[in-house]
Amino acid sequence: MGDRLTLATATGLPLLSLAMHVVAGGAALVAGYVAIAARKGGRWHRRSGTIFVYAMLALGLSAVGISVYEGSEDVSSGALTAYLVFTSWTTVSPLRGAGRRVDLALMALAFVFAAGGFLRGFDALGRPGGHIAGVPAGMLFFLATIVLLAAIGDARMIRAGSIQGTRRLARHLWRMCFGLFIASGSFVAQLAMMEGMPEWMRSVPMMVLLGSAPLVVLLYWMWRVRFKRDAWAGREGQFADARR
């Protein structure tokens, strides 16, 4: 049960889960970058964004299943990715009927993720090399802080009843971009371990570029949304049609 799954050695349901994980990851990366490049609120943005959401949900949930099968110490990363993308999606396309109950459940889950992340960070500090399964303590603390901020944002939204305007767009954009950052970072980590890949693909500059690009895009869009409010005010209604 503790063996690492590979497409070459897996069979049956594990093979199906791993294949779905790989396909979903590829689709999520392509659709995510198309959504970033496309005009916000336009047809290409809506369609690629919808594909990105479904692919990321499949990616995150399959990652949870694979981690459980492998007996991994970390089974929360996939669920965290799914949480970020799902809450980003429901920000512009609220669930009908059960929306508030789902929001409360997801907020509680985010606080649990954050607490678990900080505990893992302190655990990593006490281990040789200061990491768990190759993930350094600093990264664990960073991710836990992001999840804590997301949970606090959920609490503020639930307390207010809803959010509108640039705050709504900012919540949608940063969660989508950060979900893409996690997926891209996972891809880079896997790429570094793959044999037979060209050296330039596994070089440090390429790894940094692929891994950090979503964060750079995130900072850019936060600047656009926060400091160019008038230009974005008319686009809010277009985001409401993101699932069409």
C-alpha positions as CSV (number, residue, x, y, z in Angstrom):
1,M,0.0,0.0,0.0
2,G,2.9,2.4,0.6
3,D,4.4,2.0,-2.9
4,R,4.4,5.0,-5.1
5,L,1.9,4.7,-8.0
6,T,3.3,4.9,-11.6
7,L,1.6,4.4,-14.9
8,A,4.0,1.7,-15.7
9,T,3.3,-0.5,-12.6
10,A,-0.2,0.4,-11.5
11,T,-3.2,-1.8,-12.5
12,G,-7.0,-1.7,-12.0
13,L,-8.5,1.1,-10.0
14,P,-5.2,2.7,-9.0
15,L,-4.2,2.9,-12.7
16,L,-7.5,4.5,-13.6
17,S,-7.2,7.0,-10.7
18,L,-3.6,7.9,-11.7
19,A,-4.5,8.2,-15.4
20,M,-7.4,10.5,-14.5
21,H,-5.1,12.5,-12.3
22,V,-2.6,13.0,-15.1
23,V,-5.2,13.9,-17.7
24,A,-7.0,16.2,-15.4
25,G,-3.7,17.9,-14.5
26,G,-2.8,18.5,-18.1
27,A,-6.2,19.9,-18.9
28,A,-6.2,22.1,-15.8
29,L,-2.8,23.7,-16.7
30,V,-3.8,24.4,-20.3
31,A,-7.3,25.7,-19.5
32,G,-6.0,27.7,-16.6
33,Y,-3.5,29.6,-18.7
34,V,-6.0,30.1,-21.5
35,A,-8.4,31.6,-18.9
36,I,-5.6,33.9,-17.6
37,A,-4.8,35.1,-21.1
38,A,-8.4,35.5,-22.4
39,R,-10.5,38.6,-22.0
40,K,-12.1,38.5,-18.6
41,G,-15.8,37.8,-18.8
42,G,-15.6,36.8,-22.5
43,R,-16.5,33.5,-24.1
44,W,-13.1,32.0,-24.0
45,H,-12.6,33.0,-20.4
46,R,-15.9,31.4,-19.4
47,R,-15.4,28.2,-21.3
48,S,-11.8,27.6,-20.4
49,G,-12.6,28.6,-16.8
50,T,-15.3,26.0,-16.6
51,I,-13.0,23.4,-17.9
52,F,-10.3,24.5,-15.4
53,V,-12.8,24.1,-12.5
54,Y,-13.9,20.6,-13.4
55,A,-10.4,19.5,-14.2
56,M,-9.0,20.9,-10.9
57,L,-11.8,19.3,-8.9
58,A,-11.0,15.9,-10.6
59,L,-7.2,16.6,-10.0
60,G,-7.7,17.4,-6.3
61,L,-10.0,14.6,-5.5
62,S,-7.9,12.0,-7.3
63,A,-4.8,13.3,-5.5
64,V,-6.6,12.6,-2.2
65,G,-7.4,9.1,-3.3
66,I,-3.8,8.4,-4.5
67,S,-2.3,9.8,-1.3
68,V,-4.5,7.6,0.8
69,Y,-3.6,4.6,-1.3
70,E,0.1,5.3,-1.0
71,G,-0.1,6.0,2.7
72,S,1.3,9.5,2.2
73,E,1.8,11.8,5.2
74,D,0.0,14.5,3.4
75,V,-3.5,13.9,2.0
76,S,-4.8,17.4,2.4
77,S,-3.0,19.1,-0.6
78,G,-5.5,17.8,-3.2
79,A,-8.5,18.7,-1.0
80,L,-7.0,22.1,-0.5
81,T,-6.7,22.7,-4.2
82,A,-10.3,21.6,-4.8
83,Y,-11.5,23.9,-2.0
84,L,-9.8,26.9,-3.4
85,V,-11.1,26.4,-6.9
86,F,-14.6,25.4,-5.8
87,T,-15.0,28.5,-3.6
88,S,-13.6,30.7,-6.4
89,W,-16.2,29.3,-8.7
90,T,-19.1,29.7,-6.3
91,T,-18.1,33.3,-5.7
92,V,-19.2,34.2,-9.2
93,S,-21.8,31.4,-9.6
94,P,-23.4,30.9,-6.1
95,L,-25.0,27.5,-5.4
96,R,-28.7,27.7,-5.3
97,G,-30.6,26.5,-2.2
98,A,-27.7,25.0,-0.1
99,G,-25.2,27.8,-0.7
100,R,-24.9,29.0,2.9
101,R,-24.7,25.5,4.4
102,V,-22.0,24.6,1.9
103,D,-20.1,27.9,2.7
104,L,-20.2,27.1,6.4
105,A,-18.9,23.6,5.9
106,L,-16.1,24.8,3.6
107,M,-15.1,27.5,6.0
108,A,-14.8,25.0,8.8
109,L,-12.8,22.7,6.5
110,A,-10.4,25.6,5.7
111,F,-9.8,26.3,9.4
112,V,-9.0,22.6,9.9
113,F,-6.6,22.6,6.9
114,A,-4.9,25.7,8.3
115,A,-4.5,24.2,11.8
116,G,-3.2,21.0,10.3
117,G,-0.8,22.9,8.1
118,F,0.7,24.8,11.0
119,L,1.1,21.6,13.0
120,R,2.9,19.9,10.0
121,G,5.1,23.0,9.7
122,F,6.2,22.7,13.4
123,D,6.6,18.9,12.9
124,A,8.9,19.6,9.9
125,L,11.1,21.9,12.0
126,G,11.8,19.1,14.4
127,R,12.8,16.7,11.6
128,P,16.3,16.2,10.0
129,G,16.5,18.7,7.2
130,G,13.5,20.6,8.3
131,H,11.1,19.1,5.8
132,I,8.3,16.4,5.4
133,A,8.3,14.3,2.3
134,G,10.6,16.9,0.6
135,V,8.4,19.9,1.5
136,P,10.3,22.4,3.7
137,A,8.8,23.8,6.8
138,G,8.7,27.3,5.3
139,M,6.5,26.2,2.5
140,L,4.2,24.4,4.9
141,F,3.9,27.6,7.0
142,F,3.3,29.7,3.8
143,L,0.5,27.4,2.6
144,A,-1.1,27.2,6.1
145,T,-1.1,31.0,6.3
146,I,-2.8,31.3,2.9
147,V,-5.5,28.8,3.9
148,L,-6.0,30.7,7.2
149,L,-6.5,33.9,5.3
150,A,-8.9,32.1,2.9
151,A,-10.9,30.8,5.9
152,I,-11.1,34.2,7.5
153,G,-12.3,35.5,4.1
154,D,-15.0,32.9,4.2
155,A,-16.1,33.9,7.6
156,R,-16.3,37.6,6.6
157,M,-18.3,36.7,3.5
158,I,-20.8,34.6,5.5
159,R,-21.1,37.3,8.2
160,A,-21.8,40.0,5.5
161,G,-24.2,37.7,3.7
162,S,-22.5,38.3,0.3
163,I,-19.8,40.3,-1.3
164,Q,-20.0,42.5,-4.4
165,G,-17.9,44.6,-6.6
166,T,-14.1,44.4,-6.7
167,R,-14.0,42.3,-3.5
168,R,-16.0,39.7,-5.3
169,L,-13.7,39.7,-8.3
170,A,-10.6,39.7,-6.1
171,R,-11.9,36.6,-4.2
172,H,-12.6,34.8,-7.5
173,L,-9.3,35.7,-9.1
174,W,-6.9,35.1,-6.2
175,R,-8.3,31.6,-5.4
176,M,-8.3,30.5,-9.0
177,C,-4.7,31.7,-9.5
178,F,-3.5,30.1,-6.3
179,G,-5.1,26.9,-7.2
180,L,-3.3,27.1,-10.5
181,F,-0.1,27.8,-8.6
182,I,-0.5,24.6,-6.6
183,A,-1.2,22.6,-9.7
184,S,1.8,24.2,-11.6
185,G,4.1,23.6,-8.6
186,S,3.1,19.9,-8.4
187,F,3.8,19.6,-12.2
188,V,7.2,21.1,-11.8
189,A,8.0,18.8,-8.9
190,Q,7.0,15.8,-11.0
191,L,8.9,17.1,-14.0
192,A,12.1,17.3,-12.0
193,M,11.9,13.6,-11.1
194,M,11.1,12.4,-14.6
195,E,14.0,10.7,-16.4
196,G,14.6,11.2,-20.1
197,M,13.4,14.9,-20.0
198,P,15.6,17.4,-21.8
199,E,18.0,19.1,-19.4
200,W,16.6,22.6,-20.3
201,M,13.2,21.5,-19.2
202,R,14.6,20.4,-15.8
203,S,16.9,23.5,-15.4
204,V,16.4,25.7,-12.3
205,P,15.4,28.8,-14.4
206,M,12.7,26.8,-16.2
207,M,11.4,25.3,-12.9
208,V,11.3,28.7,-11.3
209,L,9.4,30.1,-14.3
210,L,6.8,27.4,-14.4
211,G,6.4,27.2,-10.7
212,S,6.1,31.0,-10.0
213,A,4.3,32.2,-13.1
214,P,0.8,31.8,-11.5
215,L,1.9,33.9,-8.5
216,V,3.2,36.7,-10.8
217,V,-0.1,36.6,-12.7
218,L,-2.0,36.7,-9.4
219,L,-0.1,39.8,-8.2
220,Y,-0.9,41.5,-11.6
221,W,-4.6,40.8,-11.5
222,M,-4.8,41.9,-7.8
223,W,-3.3,45.2,-8.9
224,R,-5.7,45.5,-11.8
225,V,-8.7,44.8,-9.6
226,R,-7.8,46.8,-6.6
227,F,-6.3,49.9,-8.3
228,K,-8.4,50.1,-11.5
229,R,-11.8,49.7,-10.0
230,D,-13.6,51.8,-12.5
231,A,-12.4,49.8,-15.4
232,W,-13.6,46.6,-13.8
233,A,-16.9,47.8,-12.4
234,G,-18.7,47.1,-15.7
235,R,-17.4,43.6,-15.9
236,E,-18.8,42.2,-12.7
237,G,-22.0,41.1,-14.4
238,Q,-20.0,39.2,-17.0
239,F,-18.4,37.1,-14.3
240,A,-21.9,36.1,-13.0
241,D,-22.3,34.2,-16.3
242,A,-19.1,32.2,-15.9
243,R,-20.9,28.8,-15.8
244,R,-22.9,29.4,-19.0
